[in-house]
């Protein structure tokens, strides 16, 4: 079983960090992994509707995806 260091970060459209979490060492699964974010920002309040960017880093390899939050 492969074990990987995984970190997740969410940025708003202006590039400000609104969420970050170090998931530590995890075992990736063959059909993909999921990460559920409750859409709260640094102060614990809900983020506004809009465009955000999720950055996932697995063992130093980074992938970034755009997504939209609707209220």
N, CA, C and O atoms as a Maestro MAE file, in Angstrom:
{
 s_m_m2io_version
 :::
 2.0.0
}

f_m_ct {
 s_m_title
 :::
 protein
 m_atom[284] {
  # First column is atom index #
  i_m_mmod_type
  r_m_x_coord
  r_m_y_coord
  r_m_z_coord
  i_m_residue_number
  s_m_chain_name
  s_m_pdb_residue_name
  s_m_pdb_atom_name
  i_m_atomic_number
  :::
  1 25 0.829 -1.195 0.000 1 A "UNK " " N  " 7
  2 3 0.000 0.000 0.000 1 A "UNK " " CA " 6
  3 2 0.869 1.253 0.000 1 A "UNK " " C  " 6
  4 15 1.797 1.385 0.798 1 A "UNK " " O  " 8
  5 25 0.558 2.143 -0.885 2 A "UNK " " N  " 7
  6 3 1.276 3.413 -0.946 2 A "UNK " " CA " 6
  7 2 0.678 4.365 0.080 2 A "UNK " " C  " 6
  8 15 -0.542 4.456 0.213 2 A "UNK " " O  " 8
  9 25 1.521 5.058 0.788 3 A "UNK " " N  " 7
  10 3 1.071 6.075 1.733 3 A "UNK " " CA " 6
  11 2 1.650 7.396 1.275 3 A "UNK " " C  " 6
  12 15 2.829 7.479 0.929 3 A "UNK " " O  " 8
  13 25 0.813 8.440 1.275 4 A "UNK " " N  " 7
  14 3 1.243 9.734 0.751 4 A "UNK " " CA " 6
  15 2 0.945 10.844 1.750 4 A "UNK " " C  " 6
  16 15 -0.027 10.770 2.503 4 A "UNK " " O  " 8
  17 25 1.798 11.884 1.750 5 A "UNK " " N  " 7
  18 3 1.532 13.102 2.513 5 A "UNK " " CA " 6
  19 2 0.558 13.938 1.704 5 A "UNK " " C  " 6
  20 15 0.800 14.208 0.528 5 A "UNK " " O  " 8
  21 25 -0.553 14.357 2.328 6 A "UNK " " N  " 7
  22 3 -1.594 15.084 1.610 6 A "UNK " " CA " 6
  23 2 -1.918 16.388 2.325 6 A "UNK " " C  " 6
  24 15 -2.127 16.413 3.538 6 A "UNK " " O  " 8
  25 25 -1.958 17.480 1.549 7 A "UNK " " N  " 7
  26 3 -2.359 18.789 2.065 7 A "UNK " " CA " 6
  27 2 -3.414 19.372 1.134 7 A "UNK " " C  " 6
  28 15 -3.352 19.191 -0.082 7 A "UNK " " O  " 8
  29 25 -4.386 20.077 1.719 8 A "UNK " " N  " 7
  30 3 -5.464 20.708 0.951 8 A "UNK " " CA " 6
  31 2 -5.486 22.192 1.303 8 A "UNK " " C  " 6
  32 15 -5.358 22.557 2.472 8 A "UNK " " O  " 8
  33 25 -5.648 23.049 0.295 9 A "UNK " " N  " 7
  34 3 -5.778 24.491 0.522 9 A "UNK " " CA " 6
  35 2 -6.857 25.028 -0.413 9 A "UNK " " C  " 6
  36 15 -6.979 24.581 -1.553 9 A "UNK " " O  " 8
  37 25 -7.638 25.989 0.078 10 A "UNK " " N  " 7
  38 3 -8.672 26.633 -0.729 10 A "UNK " " CA " 6
  39 2 -8.386 28.129 -0.745 10 A "UNK " " C  " 6
  40 15 -8.141 28.737 0.297 10 A "UNK " " O  " 8
  41 25 -8.421 28.714 -1.944 11 A "UNK " " N  " 7
  42 3 -8.145 30.134 -2.138 11 A "UNK " " CA " 6
  43 2 -9.362 30.804 -2.766 11 A "UNK " " C  " 6
  44 15 -10.073 30.196 -3.566 11 A "UNK " " O  " 8
  45 25 -9.594 32.057 -2.397 12 A "UNK " " N  " 7
  46 3 -10.670 32.798 -3.052 12 A "UNK " " CA " 6
  47 2 -10.170 33.340 -4.382 12 A "UNK " " C  " 6
  48 15 -9.009 33.143 -4.740 12 A "UNK " " O  " 8
  49 25 -11.039 34.020 -5.108 13 A "UNK " " N  " 7
  50 3 -10.707 34.496 -6.449 13 A "UNK " " CA " 6
  51 2 -9.572 35.524 -6.437 13 A "UNK " " C  " 6
  52 15 -8.909 35.725 -7.455 13 A "UNK " " O  " 8
  53 25 -9.346 36.171 -5.301 14 A "UNK " " N  " 7
  54 3 -8.237 37.136 -5.186 14 A "UNK " " CA " 6
  55 2 -6.927 36.485 -4.749 14 A "UNK " " C  " 6
  56 15 -5.907 37.161 -4.606 14 A "UNK " " O  " 8
  57 25 -6.961 35.179 -4.539 15 A "UNK " " N  " 7
  58 3 -5.749 34.466 -4.151 15 A "UNK " " CA " 6
  59 2 -5.516 34.385 -2.658 15 A "UNK " " C  " 6
  60 15 -4.449 33.954 -2.221 15 A "UNK " " O  " 8
  61 25 -6.501 34.796 -1.864 16 A "UNK " " N  " 7
  62 3 -6.356 34.722 -0.404 16 A "UNK " " CA " 6
  63 2 -6.695 33.318 0.081 16 A "UNK " " C  " 6
  64 15 -7.677 32.719 -0.357 16 A "UNK " " O  " 8
  65 25 -5.879 32.804 0.982 17 A "UNK " " N  " 7
  66 3 -6.109 31.496 1.569 17 A "UNK " " CA " 6
  67 2 -7.324 31.564 2.492 17 A "UNK " " C  " 6
  68 15 -7.356 32.380 3.414 17 A "UNK " " O  " 8
  69 25 -8.316 30.719 2.255 18 A "UNK " " N  " 7
  70 3 -9.509 30.709 3.109 18 A "UNK " " CA " 6
  71 2 -9.643 29.412 3.896 18 A "UNK " " C  " 6
  72 15 -10.425 29.345 4.845 18 A "UNK " " O  " 8
  73 25 -8.892 28.381 3.515 19 A "UNK " " N  " 7
  74 3 -8.945 27.107 4.240 19 A "UNK " " CA " 6
  75 2 -7.673 26.331 3.934 19 A "UNK " " C  " 6
  76 15 -7.212 26.300 2.793 19 A "UNK " " O  " 8
  77 25 -7.115 25.710 4.953 20 A "UNK " " N  " 7
  78 3 -5.946 24.850 4.751 20 A "UNK " " CA " 6
  79 2 -6.005 23.708 5.751 20 A "UNK " " C  " 6
  80 15 -6.409 23.883 6.900 20 A "UNK " " O  " 8
  81 25 -5.597 22.547 5.292 21 A "UNK " " N  " 7
  82 3 -5.571 21.397 6.195 21 A "UNK " " CA " 6
  83 2 -4.503 20.416 5.738 21 A "UNK " " C  " 6
  84 15 -4.436 20.038 4.568 21 A "UNK " " O  " 8
  85 25 -3.678 20.019 6.683 22 A "UNK " " N  " 7
  86 3 -2.683 18.979 6.448 22 A "UNK " " CA " 6
  87 2 -3.337 17.669 6.874 22 A "UNK " " C  " 6
  88 15 -3.600 17.461 8.058 22 A "UNK " " O  " 8
  89 25 -3.594 16.801 5.929 23 A "UNK " " N  " 7
  90 3 -4.258 15.536 6.236 23 A "UNK " " CA " 6
  91 2 -3.284 14.474 6.720 23 A "UNK " " C  " 6
  92 15 -3.688 13.382 7.120 23 A "UNK " " O  " 8
  93 25 -1.989 14.806 6.682 24 A "UNK " " N  " 7
  94 3 -0.982 13.852 7.139 24 A "UNK " " CA " 6
  95 2 -0.746 12.762 6.113 24 A "UNK " " C  " 6
  96 15 -0.921 12.965 4.912 24 A "UNK " " O  " 8
  97 25 -0.349 11.614 6.606 25 A "UNK " " N  " 7
  98 3 -0.058 10.487 5.718 25 A "UNK " " CA " 6
  99 2 -1.313 9.637 5.576 25 A "UNK " " C  " 6
  100 15 -1.858 9.138 6.561 25 A "UNK " " O  " 8
  101 25 -1.759 9.482 4.337 26 A "UNK " " N  " 7
  102 3 -2.963 8.707 4.056 26 A "UNK " " CA " 6
  103 2 -2.687 7.693 2.956 26 A "UNK " " C  " 6
  104 15 -1.710 7.805 2.216 26 A "UNK " " O  " 8
  105 25 -3.557 6.714 2.864 27 A "UNK " " N  " 7
  106 3 -3.458 5.712 1.816 27 A "UNK " " CA " 6
  107 2 -4.433 6.071 0.708 27 A "UNK " " C  " 6
  108 15 -5.643 5.978 0.911 27 A "UNK " " O  " 8
  109 25 -3.940 6.480 -0.468 28 A "UNK " " N  " 7
  110 3 -4.841 6.787 -1.585 28 A "UNK " " CA " 6
  111 2 -5.589 5.531 -2.040 28 A "UNK " " C  " 6
  112 15 -5.072 4.419 -1.930 28 A "UNK " " O  " 8
  113 25 -6.796 5.717 -2.547 29 A "UNK " " N  " 7
  114 3 -7.573 4.590 -3.060 29 A "UNK " " CA " 6
  115 2 -7.614 4.644 -4.581 29 A "UNK " " C  " 6
  116 15 -7.497 5.716 -5.174 29 A "UNK " " O  " 8
  117 25 -7.777 3.497 -5.201 30 A "UNK " " N  " 7
  118 3 -7.684 3.385 -6.663 30 A "UNK " " CA " 6
  119 2 -8.738 4.199 -7.399 30 A "UNK " " C  " 6
  120 15 -8.451 4.757 -8.458 30 A "UNK " " O  " 8
  121 25 -9.955 4.279 -6.859 31 A "UNK " " N  " 7
  122 3 -11.023 4.984 -7.579 31 A "UNK " " CA " 6
  123 2 -11.124 6.450 -7.195 31 A "UNK " " C  " 6
  124 15 -12.134 7.090 -7.488 31 A "UNK " " O  " 8
  125 25 -10.109 6.994 -6.550 32 A "UNK " " N  " 7
  126 3 -10.078 8.417 -6.207 32 A "UNK " " CA " 6
  127 2 -10.381 8.671 -4.743 32 A "UNK " " C  " 6
  128 15 -10.917 7.813 -4.042 32 A "UNK " " O  " 8
  129 25 -10.033 9.846 -4.303 33 A "UNK " " N  " 7
  130 3 -10.282 10.263 -2.929 33 A "UNK " " CA " 6
  131 2 -11.169 11.495 -2.946 33 A "UNK " " C  " 6
  132 15 -11.212 12.232 -3.931 33 A "UNK " " O  " 8
  133 25 -11.867 11.707 -1.858 34 A "UNK " " N  " 7
  134 3 -12.718 12.878 -1.725 34 A "UNK " " CA " 6
  135 2 -12.348 13.624 -0.463 34 A "UNK " " C  " 6
  136 15 -11.905 13.036 0.523 34 A "UNK " " O  " 8
  137 25 -12.542 14.944 -0.513 35 A "UNK " " N  " 7
  138 3 -12.341 15.777 0.659 35 A "UNK " " CA " 6
  139 2 -13.538 16.702 0.758 35 A "UNK " " C  " 6
  140 15 -13.807 17.460 -0.174 35 A "UNK " " O  " 8
  141 25 -14.253 16.659 1.851 36 A "UNK " " N  " 7
  142 3 -15.433 17.503 2.042 36 A "UNK " " CA " 6
  143 2 -15.045 18.718 2.870 36 A "UNK " " C  " 6
  144 15 -14.522 18.590 3.976 36 A "UNK " " O  " 8
  145 25 -15.304 19.881 2.330 37 A "UNK " " N  " 7
  146 3 -15.039 21.153 3.014 37 A "UNK " " CA " 6
  147 2 -16.384 21.761 3.367 37 A "UNK " " C  " 6
  148 15 -17.280 21.799 2.524 37 A "UNK " " O  " 8
  149 25 -16.543 22.231 4.584 38 A "UNK " " N  " 7
  150 3 -17.829 22.773 5.040 38 A "UNK " " CA " 6
  151 2 -18.047 24.239 4.652 38 A "UNK " " C  " 6
  152 15 -18.990 24.870 5.128 38 A "UNK " " O  " 8
  153 25 -17.200 24.773 3.811 39 A "UNK " " N  " 7
  154 3 -17.303 26.149 3.293 39 A "UNK " " CA " 6
  155 2 -17.189 27.208 4.378 39 A "UNK " " C  " 6
  156 15 -17.805 28.269 4.281 39 A "UNK " " O  " 8
  157 25 -16.402 26.921 5.412 40 A "UNK " " N  " 7
  158 3 -16.128 27.942 6.420 40 A "UNK " " CA " 6
  159 2 -14.744 28.526 6.177 40 A "UNK " " C  " 6
  160 15 -13.831 27.850 5.706 40 A "UNK " " O  " 8
  161 25 -14.620 29.816 6.518 41 A "UNK " " N  " 7
  162 3 -13.363 30.521 6.342 41 A "UNK " " CA " 6
  163 2 -12.537 30.507 7.611 41 A "UNK " " C  " 6
  164 15 -12.849 29.772 8.548 41 A "UNK " " O  " 8
  165 25 -11.479 31.320 7.652 42 A "UNK " " N  " 7
  166 3 -10.551 31.339 8.787 42 A "UNK " " CA " 6
  167 2 -11.207 31.687 10.123 42 A "UNK " " C  " 6
  168 15 -10.788 31.176 11.161 42 A "UNK " " O  " 8
  169 25 -12.220 32.541 10.116 43 A "UNK " " N  " 7
  170 3 -12.885 32.920 11.362 43 A "UNK " " CA " 6
  171 2 -14.026 32.001 11.754 43 A "UNK " " C  " 6
  172 15 -14.684 32.231 12.769 43 A "UNK " " O  " 8
  173 25 -14.270 30.965 10.966 44 A "UNK " " N  " 7
  174 3 -15.338 30.030 11.263 44 A "UNK " " CA " 6
  175 2 -16.655 30.354 10.579 44 A "UNK " " C  " 6
  176 15 -17.580 29.541 10.600 44 A "UNK " " O  " 8
  177 25 -16.753 31.543 9.966 45 A "UNK " " N  " 7
  178 3 -17.969 31.918 9.253 45 A "UNK " " CA " 6
  179 2 -18.024 31.308 7.872 45 A "UNK " " C  " 6
  180 15 -16.999 30.908 7.320 45 A "UNK " " O  " 8
  181 25 -19.199 31.237 7.320 46 A "UNK " " N  " 7
  182 3 -19.390 30.683 5.976 46 A "UNK " " CA " 6
  183 2 -18.809 31.637 4.930 46 A "UNK " " C  " 6
  184 15 -18.949 32.855 5.040 46 A "UNK " " O  " 8
  185 25 -18.159 31.072 3.921 47 A "UNK " " N  " 7
  186 3 -17.619 31.895 2.840 47 A "UNK " " CA " 6
  187 2 -18.760 32.341 1.931 47 A "UNK " " C  " 6
  188 15 -19.820 31.715 1.895 47 A "UNK " " O  " 8
  189 25 -18.534 33.412 1.211 48 A "UNK " " N  " 7
  190 3 -19.534 33.947 0.290 48 A "UNK " " CA " 6
  191 2 -19.635 33.083 -0.963 48 A "UNK " " C  " 6
  192 15 -18.723 32.324 -1.289 48 A "UNK " " O  " 8
  193 25 -20.757 33.216 -1.651 49 A "UNK " " N  " 7
  194 3 -20.889 32.581 -2.960 49 A "UNK " " CA " 6
  195 2 -19.812 33.138 -3.871 49 A "UNK " " C  " 6
  196 15 -19.456 34.312 -3.770 49 A "UNK " " O  " 8
  197 25 -19.299 32.318 -4.749 50 A "UNK " " N  " 7
  198 3 -18.294 32.791 -5.679 50 A "UNK " " CA " 6
  199 2 -17.378 31.691 -6.148 50 A "UNK " " C  " 6
  200 15 -17.607 30.511 -5.882 50 A "UNK " " O  " 8
  201 25 -16.329 32.095 -6.853 51 A "UNK " " N  " 7
  202 3 -15.348 31.172 -7.428 51 A "UNK " " CA " 6
  203 2 -14.203 30.984 -6.437 51 A "UNK " " C  " 6
  204 15 -13.724 31.940 -5.827 51 A "UNK " " O  " 8
  205 25 -13.779 29.743 -6.292 52 A "UNK " " N  " 7
  206 3 -12.672 29.386 -5.405 52 A "UNK " " CA " 6
  207 2 -11.768 28.409 -6.138 52 A "UNK " " C  " 6
  208 15 -12.152 27.815 -7.145 52 A "UNK " " O  " 8
  209 25 -10.565 28.256 -5.614 53 A "UNK " " N  " 7
  210 3 -9.580 27.333 -6.175 53 A "UNK " " CA " 6
  211 2 -9.155 26.365 -5.079 53 A "UNK " " C  " 6
  212 15 -8.793 26.785 -3.980 53 A "UNK " " O  " 8
  213 25 -9.198 25.064 -5.379 54 A "UNK " " N  " 7
  214 3 -8.739 24.040 -4.444 54 A "UNK " " CA " 6
  215 2 -7.387 23.534 -4.919 54 A "UNK " " C  " 6
  216 15 -7.236 23.128 -6.071 54 A "UNK " " O  " 8
  217 25 -6.417 23.560 -4.035 55 A "UNK " " N  " 7
  218 3 -5.083 23.041 -4.340 55 A "UNK " " CA " 6
  219 2 -4.858 21.806 -3.473 55 A "UNK " " C  " 6
  220 15 -4.922 21.872 -2.245 55 A "UNK " " O  " 8
  221 25 -4.599 20.699 -4.123 56 A "UNK " " N  " 7
  222 3 -4.334 19.434 -3.438 56 A "UNK " " CA " 6
  223 2 -2.883 19.082 -3.708 56 A "UNK " " C  " 6
  224 15 -2.451 19.024 -4.859 56 A "UNK " " O  " 8
  225 25 -2.131 18.846 -2.637 57 A "UNK " " N  " 7
  226 3 -0.734 18.452 -2.803 57 A "UNK " " CA " 6
  227 2 -0.544 17.063 -2.216 57 A "UNK " " C  " 6
  228 15 -0.813 16.824 -1.039 57 A "UNK " " O  " 8
  229 25 -0.072 16.147 -3.068 58 A "UNK " " N  " 7
  230 3 0.166 14.765 -2.664 58 A "UNK " " CA " 6
  231 2 1.624 14.444 -2.939 58 A "UNK " " C  " 6
  232 15 2.066 14.400 -4.087 58 A "UNK " " O  " 8
  233 25 2.360 14.223 -1.857 59 A "UNK " " N  " 7
  234 3 3.799 13.939 -1.958 59 A "UNK " " CA " 6
  235 2 4.538 14.932 -2.848 59 A "UNK " " C  " 6
  236 15 5.377 14.542 -3.660 59 A "UNK " " O  " 8
  237 25 4.225 16.212 -2.694 60 A "UNK " " N  " 7
  238 3 4.926 17.255 -3.428 60 A "UNK " " CA " 6
  239 2 4.372 17.555 -4.801 60 A "UNK " " C  " 6
  240 15 4.799 18.526 -5.426 60 A "UNK " " O  " 8
  241 25 3.435 16.759 -5.298 61 A "UNK " " N  " 7
  242 3 2.800 17.029 -6.606 61 A "UNK " " CA " 6
  243 2 1.506 17.776 -6.347 61 A "UNK " " C  " 6
  244 15 0.670 17.339 -5.556 61 A "UNK " " O  " 8
  245 25 1.350 18.898 -7.016 62 A "UNK " " N  " 7
  246 3 0.216 19.793 -6.755 62 A "UNK " " CA " 6
  247 2 -0.757 19.788 -7.927 62 A "UNK " " C  " 6
  248 15 -0.358 19.823 -9.091 62 A "UNK " " O  " 8
  249 25 -2.042 19.743 -7.591 63 A "UNK " " N  " 7
  250 3 -3.108 19.820 -8.582 63 A "UNK " " CA " 6
  251 2 -4.075 20.901 -8.116 63 A "UNK " " C  " 6
  252 15 -4.426 20.958 -6.938 63 A "UNK " " O  " 8
  253 25 -4.509 21.762 -9.042 64 A "UNK " " N  " 7
  254 3 -5.402 22.872 -8.697 64 A "UNK " " CA " 6
  255 2 -6.657 22.784 -9.555 64 A "UNK " " C  " 6
  256 15 -6.589 22.570 -10.765 64 A "UNK " " O  " 8
  257 25 -7.807 22.954 -8.899 65 A "UNK " " N  " 7
  258 3 -9.085 22.917 -9.601 65 A "UNK " " CA " 6
  259 2 -9.950 24.101 -9.176 65 A "UNK " " C  " 6
  260 15 -9.962 24.497 -8.010 65 A "UNK " " O  " 8
  261 25 -10.663 24.646 -10.133 66 A "UNK " " N  " 7
  262 3 -11.590 25.758 -9.876 66 A "UNK " " CA " 6
  263 2 -12.955 25.172 -9.564 66 A "UNK " " C  " 6
  264 15 -13.369 24.178 -10.161 66 A "UNK " " O  " 8
  265 25 -13.667 25.814 -8.599 67 A "UNK " " N  " 7
  266 3 -15.028 25.389 -8.293 67 A "UNK " " CA " 6
  267 2 -15.827 26.593 -7.822 67 A "UNK " " C  " 6
  268 15 -15.252 27.634 -7.504 67 A "UNK " " O  " 8
  269 25 -17.134 26.462 -7.775 68 A "UNK " " N  " 7
  270 3 -18.007 27.548 -7.394 68 A "UNK " " CA " 6
  271 2 -18.849 27.168 -6.194 68 A "UNK " " C  " 6
  272 15 -19.375 26.058 -6.116 68 A "UNK " " O  " 8
  273 25 -18.975 28.107 -5.251 69 A "UNK " " N  " 7
  274 3 -19.854 27.941 -4.091 69 A "UNK " " CA " 6
  275 2 -21.125 28.723 -4.369 69 A "UNK " " C  " 6
  276 15 -21.076 29.911 -4.687 69 A "UNK " " O  " 8
  277 25 -22.262 28.055 -4.247 70 A "UNK " " N  " 7
  278 3 -23.567 28.700 -4.428 70 A "UNK " " CA " 6
  279 2 -24.293 28.743 -3.104 70 A "UNK " " C  " 6
  280 15 -24.247 27.781 -2.336 70 A "UNK " " O  " 8
  281 25 -24.955 29.835 -2.830 71 A "UNK " " N  " 7
  282 3 -25.794 29.947 -1.620 71 A "UNK " " CA " 6
  283 2 -27.220 30.146 -2.018 71 A "UNK " " C  " 6
  284 15 -28.091 30.264 -1.156 71 A "UNK " " O  " 8
  :::
 }
 m_bond[283] {
  # First column is bond index #
  i_m_from
  i_m_to
  i_m_order
  :::
  1 1 2 1
  2 2 3 1
  3 3 4 2
  4 3 5 1
  5 5 6 1
  6 6 7 1
  7 7 8 2
  8 7 9 1
  9 9 10 1
  10 10 11 1
  11 11 12 2
  12 11 13 1
  13 13 14 1
  14 14 15 1
  15 15 16 2
  16 15 17 1
  17 17 18 1
  18 18 19 1
  19 19 20 2
  20 19 21 1
  21 21 22 1
  22 22 23 1
  23 23 24 2
  24 23 25 1
  25 25 26 1
  26 26 27 1
  27 27 28 2
  28 27 29 1
  29 29 30 1
  30 30 31 1
  31 31 32 2
  32 31 33 1
  33 33 34 1
  34 34 35 1
  35 35 36 2
  36 35 37 1
  37 37 38 1
  38 38 39 1
  39 39 40 2
  40 39 41 1
  41 41 42 1
  42 42 43 1
  43 43 44 2
  44 43 45 1
  45 45 46 1
  46 46 47 1
  47 47 48 2
  48 47 49 1
  49 49 50 1
  50 50 51 1
  51 51 52 2
  52 51 53 1
  53 53 54 1
  54 54 55 1
  55 55 56 2
  56 55 57 1
  57 57 58 1
  58 58 59 1
  59 59 60 2
  60 59 61 1
  61 61 62 1
  62 62 63 1
  63 63 64 2
  64 63 65 1
  65 65 66 1
  66 66 67 1
  67 67 68 2
  68 67 69 1
  69 69 70 1
  70 70 71 1
  71 71 72 2
  72 71 73 1
  73 73 74 1
  74 74 75 1
  75 75 76 2
  76 75 77 1
  77 77 78 1
  78 78 79 1
  79 79 80 2
  80 79 81 1
  81 81 82 1
  82 82 83 1
  83 83 84 2
  84 83 85 1
  85 85 86 1
  86 86 87 1
  87 87 88 2
  88 87 89 1
  89 89 90 1
  90 90 91 1
  91 91 92 2
  92 91 93 1
  93 93 94 1
  94 94 95 1
  95 95 96 2
  96 95 97 1
  97 97 98 1
  98 98 99 1
  99 99 100 2
  100 99 101 1
  101 101 102 1
  102 102 103 1
  103 103 104 2
  104 103 105 1
  105 105 106 1
  106 106 107 1
  107 107 108 2
  108 107 109 1
  109 109 110 1
  110 110 111 1
  111 111 112 2
  112 111 113 1
  113 113 114 1
  114 114 115 1
  115 115 116 2
  116 115 117 1
  117 117 118 1
  118 118 119 1
  119 119 120 2
  120 119 121 1
  121 121 122 1
  122 122 123 1
  123 123 124 2
  124 123 125 1
  125 125 126 1
  126 126 127 1
  127 127 128 2
  128 127 129 1
  129 129 130 1
  130 130 131 1
  131 131 132 2
  132 131 133 1
  133 133 134 1
  134 134 135 1
  135 135 136 2
  136 135 137 1
  137 137 138 1
  138 138 139 1
  139 139 140 2
  140 139 141 1
  141 141 142 1
  142 142 143 1
  143 143 144 2
  144 143 145 1
  145 145 146 1
  146 146 147 1
  147 147 148 2
  148 147 149 1
  149 149 150 1
  150 150 151 1
  151 151 152 2
  152 151 153 1
  153 153 154 1
  154 154 155 1
  155 155 156 2
  156 155 157 1
  157 157 158 1
  158 158 159 1
  159 159 160 2
  160 159 161 1
  161 161 162 1
  162 162 163 1
  163 163 164 2
  164 163 165 1
  165 165 166 1
  166 166 167 1
  167 167 168 2
  168 167 169 1
  169 169 170 1
  170 170 171 1
  171 171 172 2
  172 171 173 1
  173 173 174 1
  174 174 175 1
  175 175 176 2
  176 175 177 1
  177 177 178 1
  178 178 179 1
  179 179 180 2
  180 179 181 1
  181 181 182 1
  182 182 183 1
  183 183 184 2
  184 183 185 1
  185 185 186 1
  186 186 187 1
  187 187 188 2
  188 187 189 1
  189 189 190 1
  190 190 191 1
  191 191 192 2
  192 191 193 1
  193 193 194 1
  194 194 195 1
  195 195 196 2
  196 195 197 1
  197 197 198 1
  198 198 199 1
  199 199 200 2
  200 199 201 1
  201 201 202 1
  202 202 203 1
  203 203 204 2
  204 203 205 1
  205 205 206 1
  206 206 207 1
  207 207 208 2
  208 207 209 1
  209 209 210 1
  210 210 211 1
  211 211 212 2
  212 211 213 1
  213 213 214 1
  214 214 215 1
  215 215 216 2
  216 215 217 1
  217 217 218 1
  218 218 219 1
  219 219 220 2
  220 219 221 1
  221 221 222 1
  222 222 223 1
  223 223 224 2
  224 223 225 1
  225 225 226 1
  226 226 227 1
  227 227 228 2
  228 227 229 1
  229 229 230 1
  230 230 231 1
  231 231 232 2
  232 231 233 1
  233 233 234 1
  234 234 235 1
  235 235 236 2
  236 235 237 1
  237 237 238 1
  238 238 239 1
  239 239 240 2
  240 239 241 1
  241 241 242 1
  242 242 243 1
  243 243 244 2
  244 243 245 1
  245 245 246 1
  246 246 247 1
  247 247 248 2
  248 247 249 1
  249 249 250 1
  250 250 251 1
  251 251 252 2
  252 251 253 1
  253 253 254 1
  254 254 255 1
  255 255 256 2
  256 255 257 1
  257 257 258 1
  258 258 259 1
  259 259 260 2
  260 259 261 1
  261 261 262 1
  262 262 263 1
  263 263 264 2
  264 263 265 1
  265 265 266 1
  266 266 267 1
  267 267 268 2
  268 267 269 1
  269 269 270 1
  270 270 271 1
  271 271 272 2
  272 271 273 1
  273 273 274 1
  274 274 275 1
  275 275 276 2
  276 275 277 1
  277 277 278 1
  278 278 279 1
  279 279 280 2
  280 279 281 1
  281 281 282 1
  282 282 283 1
  283 283 284 2
  :::
 }
}
